[in-house]
Amino acid sequence: MYQDPQRVRTRYGSINLDEREAKLIDALVEYTGESKASLLRQLVLKEALESIGAGDLYGTSIDQHAS
């Protein structure tokens, strides 16, 4: 069914945001045109990669989607 079964995404967790944080994410979703789930996934993975010194392995960023 899938080319690579290991790449099938499943729900992993959830986050709690206050009203201002949620509005920031909603504004970024509106600005970039990305879905909220995709945007949050990108942000989490980018931060994780940067924190281990791996940089941007995907070669895309939120800034590139907005332009």
BANU-498158 format. One record per atom (N, C-alpha, C): residue in one letter; z, y, x; atom name; residue number from 0. Coordinates in steps of 0.2 Angstrom, whole numbers, always signed. Each point is the difference from the previous one (the first is absolute). Example, Ala and Ser with C-alpha at 12.3 -4.5 7.8 and 13.67 -1.06 7.14 Angstrom:
% residues 2
SITE  type     zz     yy     xx  atom  seq
SITE     A    +39    -28    +66     N    0
SITE     A     +0     +6     -4    CA    0
SITE     A     +0     +6     +4     C    0
SITE     S     -4     +5     -2     N    1
SITE     S     +1     +6     +4    CA    1
SITE     S     +3     +5     -4     C    1
***
This chain:
% residues 67
SITE  type     zz     yy     xx  atom  seq
SITE     M     +0     -6     +4     N    0
SITE     M     +0     +6     -4    CA    0
SITE     M     +0     +6     +4     C    0
SITE     Y     +4     +1     +6     N    1
SITE     Y     +0     +5     +4    CA    1
SITE     Y     -2     -2     +7     C    1
SITE     Q     -4     +5     +3     N    2
SITE     Q     -2     -2     +7    CA    2
SITE     Q     +5     -2     +5     C    2
SITE     D     +6     +4     -1     N    3
SITE     D     +6     -1     +5    CA    3
SITE     D     +6     +0     -4     C    3
SITE     P     +2     -6     -2     N    4
SITE     P     +6     +0     -5    CA    4
SITE     P     +7     +3     +3     C    4
SITE     Q     +0     +1     +7     N    5
SITE     Q     +6     +3     +3    CA    5
SITE     Q     +0     +8     -2     C    5
SITE     R     -6     +3     -2     N    6
SITE     R     -1     +7     -1    CA    6
SITE     R     +2     +1     -7     C    6
SITE     V     +1     -4     -4     N    7
SITE     V     +2     +1     -7    CA    7
SITE     V     +6     +4     -1     C    7
SITE     R     +0     +5     -3     N    8
SITE     R     +6     +4     +0    CA    8
SITE     R     +5     -2     -6     C    8
SITE     T     +6     +0     +1     N    9
SITE     T     +5     -1     -6    CA    9
SITE     T     +5     +5     +1     C    9
SITE     R     +4     +1     -6     N   10
SITE     R     +5     +5     +0    CA   10
SITE     R     +5     -2     +5     C   10
SITE     Y     +2     +5     +4     N   11
SITE     Y     +5     -1     +5    CA   11
SITE     Y     +6     +4     -1     C   11
SITE     G     +0     +6     -2     N   12
SITE     G     +6     +3     -1    CA   12
SITE     G     -1     +6     -5     C   12
SITE     S     +5     +4     -1     N   13
SITE     S     +0     +6     -4    CA   13
SITE     S     +4     +6     +4     C   13
SITE     I     -2     +6     -2     N   14
SITE     I     +4     +5     +3    CA   14
SITE     I     +3     +5     -6     C   14
SITE     N     +5     +3     +2     N   15
SITE     N     +3     +5     -5    CA   15
SITE     N     -1     +7     +3     C   15
SITE     L     -3     +5     -4     N   16
SITE     L     -1     +6     +3    CA   16
SITE     L     +3     +5     -5     C   16
SITE     D     +3     +6     +3     N   17
SITE     D     +2     +5     -5    CA   17
SITE     D     -6     +4     -3     C   17
SITE     E     +1     +5     -4     N   18
SITE     E     -5     +3     -4    CA   18
SITE     E     -5     +4     +5     C   18
SITE     R     +3     +3     +5     N   19
SITE     R     -4     +4     +5    CA   19
SITE     R     -5     -5     +4     C   19
SITE     E     +3     -6     +2     N   20
SITE     E     -3     -4     +4    CA   20
SITE     E     -6     -3     -4     C   20
SITE     A     +1     -2     -6     N   21
SITE     A     -5     -3     -5    CA   21
SITE     A     -5     +5     -1     C   21
SITE     K     +1     +7     -1     N   22
SITE     K     -5     +5     -1    CA   22
SITE     K     -4     +1     +7     C   22
SITE     L     +3     -1     +6     N   23
SITE     L     -4     +0     +6    CA   23
SITE     L     -5     -6     +0     C   23
SITE     I     +2     -6     -2     N   24
SITE     I     -4     -5     +0    CA   24
SITE     I     -6     +1     -5     C   24
SITE     D     +2     +2     -6     N   25
SITE     D     -5     +1     -5    CA   25
SITE     D     -5     +5     +2     C   25
SITE     A     +2     +5     +3     N   26
SITE     A     -4     +6     +3    CA   26
SITE     A     -5     -3     +5     C   26
SITE     L     +3     -4     +5     N   27
SITE     L     -5     -3     +5    CA   27
SITE     L     -5     -5     -3     C   27
SITE     V     +2     -4     -6     N   28
SITE     V     -4     -4     -3    CA   28
SITE     V     -6     +4     -3     C   28
SITE     E     +2     +5     -3     N   29
SITE     E     -5     +5     -4    CA   29
SITE     E     -5     +3     +6     C   29
SITE     Y     +3     +2     +5     N   30
SITE     Y     -4     +3     +6    CA   30
SITE     Y     -5     -5     +3     C   30
SITE     T     +2     -6     +1     N   31
SITE     T     -4     -5     +4    CA   31
SITE     T     -4     -4     -5     C   31
SITE     G     +2     -1     -6     N   32
SITE     G     -4     -4     -5    CA   32
SITE     G     +2     -8     +1     C   32
SITE     E     +4     -1     +5     N   33
SITE     E     +2     -7     +1    CA   33
SITE     E     +5     -2     -6     C   33
SITE     S     +0     -7     -1     N   34
SITE     S     +5     -2     -5    CA   34
SITE     S     +7     +1     +3     C   34
SITE     K     +5     +0     -4     N   35
SITE     K     +7     +1     +3    CA   35
SITE     K     +2     -6     +4     C   35
SITE     A     -2     -6     -2     N   36
SITE     A     +2     -6     +4    CA   36
SITE     A     -3     +0     +6     C   36
SITE     S     -7     +2     +1     N   37
SITE     S     -3     +0     +6    CA   37
SITE     S     +2     +5     +5     C   37
SITE     L     +2     +6     -3     N   38
SITE     L     +3     +5     +4    CA   38
SITE     L     +6     -2     +3     C   38
SITE     L     +5     -2     -4     N   39
SITE     L     +6     -2     +2    CA   39
SITE     L     +0     -6     +5     C   39
SITE     R     -5     -4     -1     N   40
SITE     R     -1     -6     +5    CA   40
SITE     R     -2     +3     +7     C   40
SITE     Q     -5     +5     +0     N   41
SITE     Q     -2     +3     +6    CA   41
SITE     Q     +5     +4     +3     C   41
SITE     L     +4     +3     -3     N   42
SITE     L     +6     +4     +3    CA   42
SITE     L     +5     -5     +3     C   42
SITE     V     +2     -5     -3     N   43
SITE     V     +5     -5     +2    CA   43
SITE     V     -3     -3     +7     C   43
SITE     L     -6     -3     -1     N   44
SITE     L     -3     -3     +6    CA   44
SITE     L     -1     +5     +6     C   44
SITE     K     -2     +6     -2     N   45
SITE     K     -1     +5     +6    CA   45
SITE     K     +6     +1     +3     C   45
SITE     E     +5     +1     -3     N   46
SITE     E     +7     +1     +3    CA   46
SITE     E     +2     -6     +4     C   46
SITE     A     -1     -6     -3     N   47
SITE     A     +2     -6     +3    CA   47
SITE     A     -3     -1     +7     C   47
SITE     L     -7     +1     +0     N   48
SITE     L     -4     +0     +6    CA   48
SITE     L     +2     +5     +5     C   48
SITE     E     +1     +6     -2     N   49
SITE     E     +2     +5     +5    CA   49
SITE     E     +7     -1     +3     C   49
SITE     S     +5     -3     -4     N   50
SITE     S     +6     -1     +2    CA   50
SITE     S     +0     -6     +5     C   50
SITE     I     -5     -4     +0     N   51
SITE     I     +0     -5     +6    CA   51
SITE     I     -5     +1     +5     C   51
SITE     G     -3     +6     +0     N   52
SITE     G     -4     +3     +5    CA   52
SITE     G     -7     -3     -1     C   52
SITE     A     -2     -3     -6     N   53
SITE     A     -7     -3     -1    CA   53
SITE     A     -5     +5     -2     C   53
SITE     G     +2     +6     -2     N   54
SITE     G     -5     +5     -2    CA   54
SITE     G     -3     -2     -7     C   54
SITE     D     -6     +2     -1     N   55
SITE     D     -4     -1     -6    CA   55
SITE     D     -5     -5     +1     C   55
SITE     L     +2     -7     -1     N   56
SITE     L     -5     -5     +1    CA   56
SITE     L     -5     +0     -5     C   56
SITE     Y     +0     +3     -6     N   57
SITE     Y     -5     +0     -5    CA   57
SITE     Y     -5     +5     +1     C   57
SITE     G     +1     +5     +4     N   58
SITE     G     -5     +5     +2    CA   58
SITE     G     -1     +5     -6     C   58
SITE     T     +4     +0     -5     N   59
SITE     T     -1     +5     -6    CA   59
SITE     T     +7     +3     -1     C   59
SITE     S     +0     +6     -3     N   60
SITE     S     +6     +3     -1    CA   60
SITE     S     +0     +4     -7     C   60
SITE     I     +5     +2     -2     N   61
SITE     I     +0     +3     -6    CA   61
SITE     I     -4     +7     +0     C   61
SITE     D     +1     +3     +6     N   62
SITE     D     -4     +6     +1    CA   62
SITE     D     -8     -1     +0     C   62
SITE     Q     -2     -6     +2     N   63
SITE     Q     -7     -1     -1    CA   63
SITE     Q     -2     -1     -7     C   63
SITE     H     +4     -3     -4     N   64
SITE     H     -2     -1     -7    CA   64
SITE     H     +0     +6     -4     C   64
SITE     A     +3     +5     +2     N   65
SITE     A     +1     +7     -3    CA   65
SITE     A     -6     +4     +1     C   65
SITE     S     -4     -1     +6     N   66
SITE     S     -5     +4     +2    CA   66
SITE     S     -7     -2     -4     C   66
***
